[in-house]
């Protein structure tokens, strides 16, 4: 395996033309590549900052074996890699002077790349908390009984409600994002469809969102219930509503991420019919080994 088997491009259309079939062949494990490539394609590269996104394809003999993406200043997202493939990518990126602030991938891939990056640059990797688990829906099993109330899909007239709930979710998970009417369109929350679970008197108690259909797959993201309202089955109800809506929209696969440190949410998703696809890890790297490049 040669480092120059990795082909790099800033053109998302070229990336998808080369690797689209490969990504769609295993959509669950390529959820982040598919999602962010589609966002760049729809919004335009300049929507994510002054520095162009970077995409990579590992290709040998006309066959695609792996991919990566980066939207500066974010880190690199990797498809599943063997240790040899991860090492070749680390050599390629280091030779080009790229700084890797963090890497995100399934646990084995992220660990293989972190070790390779340390060997070739001296950077010290540190696993980030929380660790995540990626689930895929097998057979949807709604809770029985469902809590009293109903699911209500939020539309354009509900933007204030949507921004409020996404802001609450972001604060709860420590996500550093500014959510307002001026910033909304640039956030990762803007392209989702949201459902509120409301009690019989119309009080909203839980929210869930889902991403657009991409590659035959929909990701459920986000699921949030305020702490004082938990334990009543609201999250299970709203997750059921959104999962069913994803299937009705034509999704062959429905996936979601869960915080591994939260046994309650993991048990909930498993009761609803979600099964483990892979564990997910992010490694941060110290910035004192390579200078950040201009590209």
C-alpha positions in Angstrom: 0.0 0.0 0.0 1.4 3.4 -1.1 0.6 6.7 0.5 -0.2 8.1 -2.9 -2.9 5.6 -3.4 -4.9 8.2 -1.4 -6.3 10.7 -3.9 -7.2 14.1 -2.4 -9.7 16.7 -3.8 -11.6 19.8 -2.6 -14.4 19.1 -5.1 -17.3 17.3 -3.4 -18.9 16.4 -6.8 -15.6 14.7 -7.9 -15.5 12.9 -4.5 -19.0 11.6 -4.8 -18.6 10.6 -8.4 -15.5 8.5 -7.4 -16.7 7.2 -4.1 -20.5 7.5 -4.0 -21.3 3.9 -4.9 -18.7 2.7 -2.3 -20.2 4.9 0.4 -23.8 3.8 -0.4 -22.8 0.1 -0.4 -22.4 0.3 3.4 -24.4 3.4 4.4 -24.4 2.8 8.2 -20.7 2.7 8.6 -20.4 5.6 6.2 -23.0 7.8 7.8 -20.8 10.7 8.5 -19.1 10.8 5.0 -22.5 10.7 3.4 -24.1 13.3 5.6 -21.3 15.9 5.4 -20.7 15.4 1.7 -24.4 16.0 1.1 -24.3 19.1 3.2 -21.4 20.5 1.3 -23.0 19.6 -2.0 -26.3 21.4 -1.0 -24.9 24.4 0.8 -21.7 25.0 -1.1 -18.1 24.7 0.1 -18.0 28.3 1.3 -20.8 27.7 3.8 -18.4 26.0 6.1 -15.6 28.6 6.3 -12.8 30.3 4.4 -10.8 27.1 4.0 -12.1 24.6 1.5 -13.3 21.2 2.6 -11.0 18.3 1.8 -12.0 14.8 0.7 -9.9 11.7 0.1 -10.4 8.4 -1.6 -8.2 5.3 -1.3 -8.2 3.7 -4.7 -6.2 0.8 -6.1 -6.8 -0.9 -9.5 -9.9 1.2 -10.1 -11.5 0.0 -6.9 -12.4 2.3 -3.9 -11.3 0.9 -0.5 -11.8 3.8 1.9 -12.5 7.5 2.2 -12.1 10.5 4.5 -13.4 14.0 4.7 -12.5 17.2 6.6 -14.3 20.5 6.9 -11.8 22.9 8.5 -11.4 23.7 11.3 -13.0 20.4 12.1 -11.0 17.2 12.2 -10.9 14.3 9.9 -13.8 11.8 9.6 -12.7 8.3 8.3 -14.5 5.4 6.8 -13.4 2.0 8.2 -9.7 1.4 7.6 -7.2 -1.4 8.2 -4.1 -0.4 10.2 -2.1 -0.5 6.9 -4.6 1.9 5.2 -4.5 4.2 8.3 -0.7 4.3 8.2 -0.6 5.2 4.5 -3.1 8.0 5.1 -1.1 9.3 8.1 2.1 9.3 5.9 0.3 11.1 3.1 -1.2 13.8 5.3 2.0 14.4 7.2 4.0 14.7 4.0 1.6 17.3 2.8 1.9 19.3 6.0 -1.7 18.8 7.1 -2.5 19.3 10.8 -5.1 16.9 12.2 -6.9 18.5 15.2 -8.9 15.4 15.8 -10.0 12.2 14.1 -13.5 10.6 14.2 -14.3 7.1 13.2 -15.3 3.6 14.3 -13.2 2.7 17.4 -10.8 0.4 15.6 -10.2 2.8 12.7 -9.8 5.8 15.0 -7.3 4.0 17.2 -5.3 2.7 14.2 -5.0 6.2 12.8 -4.2 7.8 16.2 -1.4 5.4 16.6 -0.1 5.9 13.1 -0.3 9.7 13.4 1.6 9.5 16.7 4.3 7.4 15.0 4.7 9.8 12.1 4.3 13.2 13.8 4.9 12.7 17.5 1.4 14.0 18.2 -0.2 12.7 21.4 -3.7 11.4 20.9 -6.3 11.7 23.6 -9.7 9.9 23.4 -12.6 12.3 23.8 -15.5 11.7 26.1 -18.2 10.7 25.6 -17.7 7.6 23.6 -20.5 6.8 21.3 -22.2 3.7 20.0 -23.8 3.7 16.5 -27.1 1.7 16.3 -29.1 0.5 13.4 -32.8 -0.3 13.5 -33.8 -3.9 12.9 -37.5 -4.2 13.8 -39.2 -1.2 15.3 -40.9 -2.2 18.6 -42.9 0.7 20.0 -43.4 0.9 23.8 -46.6 -0.7 25.1 -48.3 1.3 26.4 -47.3 4.6 24.8 -47.5 7.5 27.2 -50.5 9.8 26.9 -50.1 12.4 24.2 -49.2 12.6 20.6 -46.3 13.4 18.3 -46.4 16.7 16.3 -44.2 17.3 13.4 -42.7 20.9 13.5 -42.9 23.0 10.3 -41.6 26.3 9.1 -44.0 28.2 11.4 -42.4 26.5 14.4 -38.9 27.8 13.9 -38.8 29.4 17.4 -39.8 26.1 19.0 -37.2 24.3 17.0 -34.4 26.7 17.9 -35.3 26.6 21.5 -35.3 22.8 21.7 -32.0 22.5 19.8 -30.5 25.1 22.0 -31.5 23.1 25.1 -30.1 20.0 23.6 -26.8 21.7 22.7 -26.4 23.0 26.2 -27.2 19.6 27.7 -24.5 17.8 25.8 -22.0 20.7 25.9 -22.0 21.4 22.2 -20.5 24.8 21.5 -22.9 26.4 19.0 -24.8 29.6 18.7 -28.4 29.1 17.8 -30.5 32.2 16.7 -32.4 33.4 13.7 -29.2 34.8 12.3 -27.1 31.7 12.8 -29.6 28.9 12.4 -29.1 28.2 8.7 -25.4 27.6 9.3 -25.8 25.1 12.1 -25.9 21.3 11.7 -29.5 21.4 13.1 -31.0 23.3 10.2 -31.5 20.5 7.7 -33.4 18.1 10.1 -37.1 17.5 10.5 -38.3 17.6 14.1 -41.1 16.0 16.0 -42.3 17.0 19.5 -44.1 14.7 21.9 -46.9 16.7 23.5 -49.0 15.7 26.5 -52.8 15.7 26.1 -53.0 19.3 27.1 -50.4 20.3 24.4 -47.4 20.7 26.6 -44.2 19.8 24.7 -42.1 17.3 26.7 -39.6 15.7 24.3 -38.1 16.2 20.9 -36.5 14.1 18.2 -35.1 15.0 14.8 -34.1 13.1 11.7 -31.7 14.0 8.9 -32.7 13.9 5.3 -32.7 10.6 3.4 -29.2 10.0 2.1 -28.0 6.9 0.4 -31.2 5.0 1.4 -30.6 5.8 5.0 -31.9 8.3 7.6 -30.1 9.2 10.8 -32.2 9.9 13.9 -30.5 13.0 15.5 -31.4 14.6 18.0 -33.3 13.0 20.9 -33.8 15.2 24.0 -36.0 15.3 27.1 -35.5 17.9 29.8 -34.1 16.3 33.0 -37.2 17.0 35.1 -39.4 15.3 32.6 -37.5 12.1 32.2 -38.8 8.7 33.3 -42.2 9.0 31.8 -41.6 7.3 28.4 -41.6 10.5 26.4 -38.2 9.9 24.7 -39.3 6.3 23.7 -42.5 7.7 22.3 -40.9 10.5 20.2 -38.1 8.2 19.0 -40.7 5.7 17.9 -42.6 8.5 16.0 -39.4 9.6 14.2 -38.2 6.1 13.5 -41.6 5.2 12.0 -41.5 8.5 9.9 -38.0 7.5 8.6 -39.3 4.1 7.5 -42.3 5.7 5.9 -40.0 8.1 4.0 -38.4 5.2 2.3 -35.3 4.6 4.5 -33.9 1.1 4.1 -31.7 1.8 7.2 -32.4 4.0 10.2 -29.4 4.7 12.5 -28.6 6.8 15.5 -25.7 7.5 17.9 -26.0 7.1 21.7 -23.7 8.2 24.5 -22.1 5.0 25.9 -21.9 6.6 29.4 -25.7 6.8 29.5 -27.1 3.3 30.1 -30.7 4.6 30.2 -30.7 5.8 26.6 -28.8 2.8 25.3 -31.3 0.5 26.9 -34.2 2.5 25.5 -32.9 2.3 21.9 -32.4 -1.4 22.3 -35.9 -1.9 23.5 -37.2 -0.1 20.5 -35.3 -2.5 18.2 -32.0 -0.8 17.6 -28.9 -3.0 17.5 -25.2 -2.2 17.8 -23.5 -1.4 14.5 -20.2 -0.2 15.8 -18.6 1.8 18.6 -17.3 5.3 17.7 -14.3 7.2 19.1 -12.9 10.7 18.6 -9.2 11.3 19.3 -7.9 14.8 19.8 -4.3 15.7 19.0 -2.1 18.4 20.5 -1.4 21.3 18.2 2.3 21.5 19.0 3.7 19.0 16.4 2.7 20.4 13.0 1.8 23.8 11.8 -1.7 24.2 10.4 -1.6 24.4 6.7 -3.3 27.0 4.5 -5.4 24.3 2.8 
